[in-house]
Structure formats: C-alpha cells, structure tokens
C-alpha cells in the first residue's frame, strides 16, 4: 500500500527506562532504527515556564546526541497564557501538540465525558487554547482513549459531541487500539475525522481494558485497514501502554512489521 505517514515512537512506551536513563534510552531507540519520538509529560499546567524550558533543553540535547527528532509532543493546558508551551515546542522543533487526556487541562481533573455540559466546557477550553497557540505557529490537537465513546445521559456518544464542538483547526491523534477497545472501527474513526487526523498511535492486542498489548499483527486491531483509511496521516506512532514482553523488543518488532508490510515510512 502507499503510505504518507512517517514512523515515530511515543516515549511513554519506555517510561521507566526513560526516567532512569534519558540519554541512554534515546540512544537505544535510535539503535532500533527509530528517527522520531513523541515526548510526554515534560510538565503540567502549573509547571513554571522556566522549568518547562529547562526540561525541553535537556531533552533537546539528549535527542541531538542520539540523532533523533520530534514528531509531536503531548502537553498540558492551563486556563490562559501558554508562553511556556510555545517555548517548549520551539526548543523541541515541533509545531504539533496534543492534549493526551482531560486531567492535563486545568480545571478538568475530574470526569469530563459524563455530561454534555462538561464536554462543551472542555471543547471551549481547547478551542480557546488552540486559537492562542495558532497565533504562535503551534497546532493543538486531542488524543483519544476509550472513554470518549461513553454514552452521555441523552444517548449521544461523548466522542461525537466533542468533535462536533471543536474548531475545525483542532487536530486529532487517533489511538487505534483504544478506539477498538471502545468497540469502534479505527478505520471508520479515521475516515470520519478526515484530514484533521494527522497522527495515529499504533499498537495491538486483545482490545480490552487492562490487558497486555502484543506484537502488531497478533491481536484484534486491524492496523493495515486503519492506515489504508488514514492515508492523510502525517505520523504513525508506535506506543505501548502495558505488555508482558520486553518493551524495547516489542517496539523493535512493531517497527519491523510496519516497515515490512509497507505500512509506514522510516
């Protein structure tokens, strides 16, 4: 198949190793053949700007030493003022930032997808942040898990309500595994979102909550079909949440499978 996406790896996949040895972990990922990474959790919404910048500069130095670049980054959003986030993205040389979960948005530490009013407030916050960040050349997006497809009291799915309320400029990072856990067809999700979906998280397994993930091609997620539907994707990002395998071995296996199948570009 023809693909336009480039392969990257989400650093959450090797969180423990990364915390213990940041430069060594990055060099190990580079040795597997990865050229791009997606960082996470450099700070939260109340992290001082100077601390956020310092973390980004330290990461940038280790990325340069490993000859790695950044695809996109997972971020936290405050109620106003995003100068620190903008500076972090500039240091890491990326223009794409995804909110990976609602509790990383100030004021949304509780349950966000249980009422239409809460979803509306969440969408308003993301829209406001996206407008401010856009003026600085940063594109904001949202990354799904499985709970976004919960039914609201009126019967609508929170995922559908959210994306109907978000400004068209807000991007999507579709986690195909969590979409499958929610009982959705990842290919249909990518088709519906269209070109606002610029990245996908790729992993496989039993497609159930609290189960270990397995090598791509051995589980219940039809990743080839998802990528056929997502030819507009810019980034194909491998990720591991939970596994019984060695994490580096699984990332290596997943990379090789995707490349051997012509599903991504290195």
C-alpha positions as a Markdown table, in Angstrom:
| # | Residue | x | y | z |
|---|---|---|---|---|
| 1 | Unk | 0.0 | 0.0 | 0.0 |
| 2 | Unk | 1.1 | 3.6 | -0.5 |
| 3 | Unk | 1.6 | 5.5 | 2.7 |
| 4 | Unk | 2.4 | 9.0 | 3.5 |
| 5 | Unk | 3.0 | 8.7 | 7.2 |
| 6 | Unk | 6.4 | 8.6 | 8.9 |
| 7 | Unk | 7.2 | 6.3 | 11.8 |
| 8 | Unk | 7.8 | 7.6 | 15.3 |
| 9 | Unk | 7.7 | 6.2 | 18.9 |
| 10 | Unk | 5.8 | 7.6 | 21.9 |
| 11 | Unk | 8.3 | 7.9 | 24.8 |
| 12 | Unk | 5.7 | 6.8 | 27.3 |
| 13 | Unk | 6.3 | 3.3 | 25.9 |
| 14 | Unk | 9.6 | 3.2 | 27.8 |
| 15 | Unk | 8.7 | 5.4 | 30.7 |
| 16 | Unk | 10.6 | 3.6 | 33.4 |
| 17 | Unk | 13.8 | 3.3 | 31.3 |
| 18 | Unk | 13.5 | 6.9 | 30.2 |
| 19 | Unk | 13.2 | 8.1 | 33.8 |
| 20 | Unk | 16.2 | 6.1 | 34.9 |
| 21 | Unk | 18.5 | 7.0 | 31.9 |
| 22 | Unk | 17.1 | 9.5 | 29.5 |
| 23 | Unk | 20.2 | 9.8 | 27.1 |
| 24 | Unk | 20.8 | 6.0 | 27.2 |
| 25 | Unk | 17.1 | 5.2 | 26.4 |
| 26 | Unk | 17.0 | 7.6 | 23.5 |
| 27 | Unk | 20.2 | 6.1 | 22.0 |
| 28 | Unk | 18.7 | 2.7 | 22.4 |
| 29 | Unk | 15.6 | 3.7 | 20.5 |
| 30 | Unk | 17.8 | 5.2 | 17.8 |
| 31 | Unk | 19.7 | 1.9 | 17.6 |
| 32 | Unk | 16.4 | 0.1 | 16.9 |
| 33 | Unk | 16.1 | 2.4 | 13.8 |
| 34 | Unk | 13.6 | 5.0 | 15.1 |
| 35 | Unk | 14.3 | 8.5 | 13.9 |
| 36 | Unk | 11.5 | 10.4 | 15.5 |
| 37 | Unk | 10.0 | 10.4 | 19.0 |
| 38 | Unk | 6.9 | 11.9 | 20.7 |
| 39 | Unk | 7.7 | 13.2 | 24.2 |
| 40 | Unk | 5.2 | 13.3 | 27.0 |
| 41 | Unk | 4.9 | 14.9 | 30.5 |
| 42 | Unk | 7.6 | 17.5 | 30.4 |
| 43 | Unk | 5.4 | 19.4 | 32.7 |
| 44 | Unk | 1.8 | 20.0 | 33.7 |
| 45 | Unk | -0.4 | 23.2 | 33.5 |
| 46 | Unk | 1.2 | 24.7 | 36.6 |
| 47 | Unk | 4.8 | 23.9 | 35.8 |
| 48 | Unk | 6.7 | 27.2 | 35.8 |
| 49 | Unk | 7.7 | 28.3 | 32.3 |
| 50 | Unk | 11.4 | 28.3 | 33.1 |
| 51 | Unk | 11.3 | 24.8 | 34.4 |
| 52 | Unk | 9.4 | 23.6 | 31.3 |
| 53 | Unk | 12.0 | 25.3 | 29.1 |
| 54 | Unk | 14.8 | 23.7 | 31.1 |
| 55 | Unk | 13.4 | 20.2 | 30.7 |
| 56 | Unk | 12.9 | 20.8 | 27.0 |
| 57 | Unk | 16.5 | 22.0 | 26.6 |
| 58 | Unk | 17.8 | 19.0 | 28.4 |
| 59 | Unk | 15.7 | 16.7 | 26.3 |
| 60 | Unk | 16.8 | 18.5 | 23.1 |
| 61 | Unk | 20.5 | 18.0 | 24.0 |
| 62 | Unk | 19.9 | 14.2 | 24.5 |
| 63 | Unk | 17.9 | 14.0 | 21.3 |
| 64 | Unk | 20.6 | 15.6 | 19.4 |
| 65 | Unk | 23.2 | 13.3 | 20.8 |
| 66 | Unk | 21.0 | 10.3 | 19.7 |
| 67 | Unk | 20.3 | 11.9 | 16.3 |
| 68 | Unk | 16.6 | 11.9 | 17.0 |
| 69 | Unk | 14.0 | 14.5 | 16.0 |
| 70 | Unk | 10.5 | 15.2 | 17.5 |
| 71 | Unk | 7.3 | 14.4 | 15.6 |
| 72 | Unk | 4.8 | 16.0 | 18.0 |
| 73 | Unk | 4.5 | 16.4 | 21.8 |
| 74 | Unk | 1.9 | 15.6 | 24.5 |
| 75 | Unk | 1.2 | 18.7 | 26.6 |
| 76 | Unk | -0.8 | 20.1 | 29.4 |
| 77 | Unk | -3.0 | 23.2 | 29.0 |
| 78 | Unk | -3.7 | 25.9 | 31.6 |
| 79 | Unk | -6.6 | 28.3 | 31.7 |
| 80 | Unk | -4.6 | 31.1 | 30.0 |
| 81 | Unk | -1.1 | 32.0 | 28.9 |
| 82 | Unk | 0.8 | 29.4 | 27.0 |
| 83 | Unk | 4.1 | 31.0 | 26.6 |
| 84 | Unk | 5.9 | 28.1 | 28.2 |
| 85 | Unk | 4.3 | 25.6 | 26.0 |
| 86 | Unk | 5.2 | 27.6 | 22.9 |
| 87 | Unk | 8.8 | 27.9 | 24.0 |
| 88 | Unk | 8.9 | 24.1 | 24.7 |
| 89 | Unk | 7.7 | 23.4 | 21.2 |
| 90 | Unk | 10.2 | 25.7 | 19.7 |
| 91 | Unk | 13.1 | 24.1 | 21.6 |
| 92 | Unk | 11.9 | 20.7 | 20.5 |
| 93 | Unk | 11.4 | 21.9 | 16.9 |
| 94 | Unk | 7.8 | 20.7 | 16.5 |
| 95 | Unk | 4.6 | 22.6 | 15.6 |
| 96 | Unk | 2.2 | 20.0 | 16.8 |
| 97 | Unk | 1.0 | 19.5 | 20.4 |
| 98 | Unk | -1.7 | 17.0 | 21.6 |
| 99 | Unk | -3.6 | 17.0 | 24.8 |
| 100 | Unk | -3.4 | 13.3 | 25.7 |
| 101 | Unk | -6.1 | 13.2 | 28.5 |
| 102 | Unk | -8.5 | 15.7 | 30.0 |
| 103 | Unk | -6.9 | 15.8 | 33.5 |
| 104 | Unk | -3.9 | 17.5 | 32.0 |
| 105 | Unk | -6.2 | 20.5 | 31.2 |
| 106 | Unk | -6.5 | 22.9 | 34.2 |
| 107 | Unk | -10.0 | 22.6 | 35.7 |
| 108 | Unk | -10.8 | 19.2 | 34.2 |
| 109 | Unk | -9.1 | 16.9 | 36.7 |
| 110 | Unk | -12.5 | 15.2 | 37.3 |
| 111 | Unk | -14.8 | 13.4 | 34.9 |
| 112 | Unk | -15.2 | 15.2 | 31.6 |
| 113 | Unk | -17.2 | 12.8 | 29.4 |
| 114 | Unk | -20.2 | 12.2 | 31.7 |
| 115 | Unk | -22.4 | 15.1 | 30.7 |
| 116 | Unk | -22.9 | 17.3 | 27.6 |
| 117 | Unk | -22.3 | 20.4 | 29.6 |
| 118 | Unk | -18.9 | 19.1 | 30.7 |
| 119 | Unk | -18.0 | 18.2 | 27.2 |
| 120 | Unk | -19.0 | 21.6 | 26.0 |
| 121 | Unk | -16.8 | 23.3 | 28.6 |
| 122 | Unk | -13.9 | 21.1 | 27.7 |
| 123 | Unk | -14.3 | 21.9 | 24.0 |
| 124 | Unk | -14.5 | 25.6 | 24.7 |
| 125 | Unk | -11.2 | 25.4 | 26.7 |
| 126 | Unk | -9.4 | 23.5 | 23.9 |
| 127 | Unk | -10.8 | 25.9 | 21.2 |
| 128 | Unk | -9.5 | 29.0 | 23.2 |
| 129 | Unk | -6.1 | 27.4 | 23.7 |
| 130 | Unk | -5.9 | 26.4 | 20.0 |
| 131 | Unk | -6.6 | 30.0 | 18.9 |
| 132 | Unk | -3.8 | 31.4 | 21.2 |
| 133 | Unk | -1.3 | 28.7 | 20.1 |
| 134 | Unk | -2.1 | 29.1 | 16.5 |
| 135 | Unk | -1.0 | 32.7 | 16.6 |
| 136 | Unk | 2.4 | 31.4 | 17.7 |
| 137 | Unk | 2.5 | 28.8 | 15.0 |
| 138 | Unk | 1.6 | 25.8 | 17.2 |
| 139 | Unk | -1.2 | 23.4 | 16.1 |
| 140 | Unk | -3.2 | 21.9 | 19.0 |
| 141 | Unk | -4.9 | 18.5 | 18.9 |
| 142 | Unk | -6.6 | 15.9 | 21.1 |
| 143 | Unk | -5.6 | 12.3 | 21.6 |
| 144 | Unk | -8.3 | 9.7 | 22.5 |
| 145 | Unk | -8.5 | 6.8 | 24.9 |
| 146 | Unk | -11.6 | 4.6 | 25.1 |
| 147 | Unk | -13.8 | 6.6 | 27.5 |
| 148 | Unk | -14.6 | 9.3 | 25.0 |
| 149 | Unk | -17.1 | 6.9 | 23.4 |
| 150 | Unk | -19.2 | 6.6 | 26.6 |
| 151 | Unk | -22.8 | 7.5 | 26.2 |
| 152 | Unk | -24.0 | 10.8 | 27.6 |
| 153 | Unk | -27.3 | 10.9 | 29.5 |
| 154 | Unk | -29.1 | 12.0 | 26.3 |
| 155 | Unk | -27.7 | 8.9 | 24.5 |
| 156 | Unk | -25.1 | 10.6 | 22.3 |
| 157 | Unk | -21.5 | 9.5 | 22.4 |
| 158 | Unk | -19.2 | 12.0 | 24.0 |
| 159 | Unk | -16.6 | 11.5 | 21.2 |
| 160 | Unk | -19.1 | 12.6 | 18.6 |
| 161 | Unk | -20.3 | 15.6 | 20.6 |
| 162 | Unk | -16.7 | 16.7 | 21.3 |
| 163 | Unk | -15.6 | 16.7 | 17.7 |
| 164 | Unk | -18.7 | 18.5 | 16.6 |
| 165 | Unk | -17.9 | 21.2 | 19.1 |
| 166 | Unk | -14.1 | 21.5 | 18.4 |
| 167 | Unk | -13.0 | 24.1 | 15.9 |
| 168 | Unk | -12.0 | 22.6 | 12.5 |
| 169 | Unk | -8.4 | 23.7 | 13.1 |
| 170 | Unk | -8.0 | 21.3 | 16.1 |
| 171 | Unk | -6.2 | 18.2 | 15.1 |
| 172 | Unk | -6.8 | 14.6 | 16.0 |
| 173 | Unk | -4.3 | 11.9 | 17.1 |
| 174 | Unk | -6.3 | 8.7 | 16.9 |
| 175 | Unk | -5.2 | 5.9 | 19.2 |
| 176 | Unk | -6.4 | 2.9 | 17.1 |
| 177 | Unk | -6.1 | 0.5 | 20.0 |
| 178 | Unk | -8.2 | 2.5 | 22.4 |
| 179 | Unk | -10.8 | 3.1 | 19.7 |
| 180 | Unk | -11.0 | -0.7 | 19.2 |
| 181 | Unk | -11.3 | -1.1 | 23.0 |
| 182 | Unk | -14.3 | 1.2 | 22.8 |
| 183 | Unk | -15.9 | -1.0 | 20.2 |
| 184 | Unk | -15.2 | 1.3 | 17.3 |
| 185 | Unk | -13.7 | 0.5 | 13.9 |
| 186 | Unk | -10.5 | 2.6 | 13.8 |
| 187 | Unk | -10.7 | 2.9 | 10.0 |
| 188 | Unk | -14.2 | 4.4 | 10.3 |
| 189 | Unk | -12.9 | 6.8 | 13.0 |
| 190 | Unk | -10.1 | 8.0 | 10.8 |
| 191 | Unk | -12.4 | 8.3 | 7.8 |
| 192 | Unk | -14.8 | 10.5 | 9.8 |
| 193 | Unk | -12.2 | 12.8 | 11.1 |
| 194 | Unk | -10.6 | 13.2 | 7.7 |
| 195 | Unk | -7.6 | 15.4 | 7.3 |
| 196 | Unk | -7.8 | 16.8 | 10.8 |
| 197 | Unk | -6.4 | 13.4 | 11.9 |
| 198 | Unk | -2.7 | 13.9 | 11.4 |
| 199 | Unk | -1.3 | 11.2 | 13.7 |
| 200 | Unk | -2.2 | 7.7 | 14.9 |
| 201 | Unk | -1.0 | 5.7 | 17.8 |
| 202 | Unk | -0.4 | 2.1 | 16.7 |
| 203 | Unk | -0.5 | -1.0 | 19.0 |
| 204 | Unk | -2.2 | -4.3 | 19.0 |
| 205 | Unk | -3.6 | -6.8 | 21.5 |
| 206 | Unk | -6.9 | -8.2 | 22.8 |
| 207 | Unk | -8.6 | -4.8 | 22.6 |
| 208 | Unk | -9.8 | -4.8 | 26.1 |
| 209 | Unk | -9.1 | -2.7 | 29.2 |
| 210 | Unk | -6.3 | -3.8 | 31.5 |
| 211 | Unk | -4.9 | -6.4 | 29.1 |
| 212 | Unk | -1.3 | -6.6 | 27.9 |
| 213 | Unk | -0.5 | -5.5 | 24.4 |
| 214 | Unk | 1.1 | -7.9 | 21.9 |
| 215 | Unk | 3.1 | -7.5 | 18.7 |
| 216 | Unk | 1.3 | -5.8 | 15.8 |
| 217 | Unk | -0.5 | -8.4 | 13.7 |
| 218 | Unk | -1.2 | -10.8 | 16.6 |
| 219 | Unk | -4.2 | -9.0 | 18.2 |
| 220 | Unk | -7.7 | -7.8 | 17.4 |
| 221 | Unk | -6.8 | -4.4 | 15.8 |
| 222 | Unk | -6.8 | -4.2 | 12.0 |
| 223 | Unk | -3.9 | -1.8 | 11.7 |
| 224 | Unk | -3.5 | -2.2 | 7.9 |
| 225 | Unk | -7.1 | -1.3 | 7.4 |
| 226 | Unk | -6.8 | 1.8 | 9.7 |
| 227 | Unk | -3.7 | 3.0 | 7.8 |
| 228 | Unk | -5.5 | 2.4 | 4.4 |
| 229 | Unk | -8.2 | 4.7 | 5.7 |
| 230 | Unk | -5.7 | 7.2 | 7.1 |
| 231 | Unk | -3.5 | 7.9 | 4.1 |
| 232 | Unk | -3.7 | 11.5 | 5.1 |
| 233 | Unk | -1.8 | 10.8 | 8.4 |
| 234 | Unk | 1.5 | 12.6 | 8.8 |
| 235 | Unk | 2.7 | 10.4 | 11.7 |
| 236 | Unk | 2.5 | 6.7 | 12.6 |
| 237 | Unk | 3.5 | 6.5 | 16.2 |
| 238 | Unk | 4.1 | 3.2 | 17.9 |
| 239 | Unk | 3.2 | 3.0 | 21.6 |
| 240 | Unk | 3.0 | 0.5 | 24.4 |
| 241 | Unk | 0.8 | 1.1 | 27.5 |
| 242 | Unk | 1.0 | -2.4 | 29.1 |
| 243 | Unk | 2.8 | -5.5 | 28.0 |
| 244 | Unk | 4.3 | -8.8 | 29.3 |
| 245 | Unk | 7.1 | -8.5 | 26.7 |
| 246 | Unk | 10.3 | -6.6 | 26.9 |
| 247 | Unk | 9.3 | -3.1 | 25.8 |
| 248 | Unk | 12.3 | -2.5 | 23.5 |
| 249 | Unk | 11.8 | -5.9 | 21.9 |
| 250 | Unk | 8.1 | -5.1 | 21.3 |
| 251 | Unk | 8.9 | -1.7 | 19.8 |
| 252 | Unk | 11.5 | -3.3 | 17.6 |
| 253 | Unk | 9.1 | -6.0 | 16.4 |
| 254 | Unk | 6.3 | -3.5 | 15.7 |
| 255 | Unk | 8.7 | -1.2 | 13.7 |
| 256 | Unk | 9.8 | -4.2 | 11.6 |
| 257 | Unk | 6.3 | -5.4 | 11.0 |
| 258 | Unk | 5.1 | -1.9 | 9.9 |
| 259 | Unk | 8.0 | -1.4 | 7.6 |
| 260 | Unk | 7.9 | -4.9 | 6.1 |
| 261 | Unk | 4.2 | -4.5 | 5.3 |
| 262 | Unk | 4.8 | -1.2 | 3.6 |
| 263 | Unk | 2.5 | 0.4 | 6.1 |
| 264 | Unk | 4.8 | 3.3 | 7.1 |
| 265 | Unk | 7.9 | 5.2 | 6.1 |
| 266 | Unk | 11.0 | 5.1 | 8.4 |
